[in-house]
Amino acid sequence: MEHVALGHTNAQIGEALGSSPHTTRNRVAQVAARISAFHLLEARLAVLHPSTNDQRRE
């Protein structure tokens, strides 16, 4: 999720992690769902500002 927070594309993330952009897209979606992020922006904010993520779940 650090790559997502930095604004990297699925292709860039996949290259860095050794996976395809398609696999990366699916994995990012799974992680975003686990942290209750409905949009990629929310996922980025959750990584950059973890304390706001706790407040959102209450």
C-alpha positions as CSV (number, residue, x, y, z in Angstrom):
1,M,0.0,0.0,0.0
2,E,3.0,2.3,0.3
3,H,3.3,2.3,-3.5
4,V,-0.4,3.2,-3.8
5,A,0.0,6.0,-1.3
6,L,2.9,7.3,-3.4
7,G,0.6,7.4,-6.4
8,H,2.3,4.6,-8.4
9,T,0.4,2.8,-11.1
10,N,-0.5,-0.9,-11.1
11,A,2.2,-1.4,-13.7
12,Q,4.8,0.3,-11.5
13,I,3.8,-1.5,-8.4
14,G,3.7,-4.8,-10.2
15,E,7.2,-4.2,-11.6
16,A,8.5,-3.4,-8.1
17,L,6.9,-6.5,-6.6
18,G,7.5,-8.9,-9.5
19,S,3.8,-9.3,-10.4
20,S,1.6,-8.4,-13.3
21,P,-0.5,-5.2,-13.3
22,H,-3.6,-7.3,-13.3
23,T,-2.5,-9.2,-10.2
24,T,-1.5,-6.0,-8.6
25,R,-4.9,-4.4,-9.3
26,N,-6.7,-7.3,-7.7
27,R,-4.4,-7.3,-4.7
28,V,-4.8,-3.6,-4.1
29,A,-8.6,-4.0,-4.3
30,Q,-8.5,-6.8,-1.7
31,V,-6.3,-4.8,0.7
32,A,-8.5,-1.6,0.2
33,A,-11.6,-3.7,1.0
34,R,-10.0,-5.0,4.2
35,I,-9.3,-1.4,5.4
36,S,-12.8,-0.3,4.4
37,A,-11.5,2.0,1.7
38,F,-14.2,2.5,-1.0
39,H,-11.9,4.6,-3.3
40,L,-8.3,4.5,-4.0
41,L,-7.9,8.0,-2.5
42,E,-9.2,6.6,0.8
43,A,-6.7,3.8,0.7
44,R,-3.9,6.4,0.1
45,L,-5.1,8.5,3.0
46,A,-5.3,5.4,5.3
47,V,-1.6,4.7,4.6
48,L,-0.4,8.3,4.8
49,H,-2.6,9.2,7.9
50,P,-3.3,6.0,9.9
51,S,-5.0,7.8,12.8
52,T,-7.8,9.1,10.5
53,N,-8.5,5.5,9.5
54,D,-9.3,4.6,13.1
55,Q,-11.7,7.5,13.4
56,R,-13.6,6.5,10.2
57,R,-14.4,3.0,11.5
58,E,-16.1,4.2,14.7
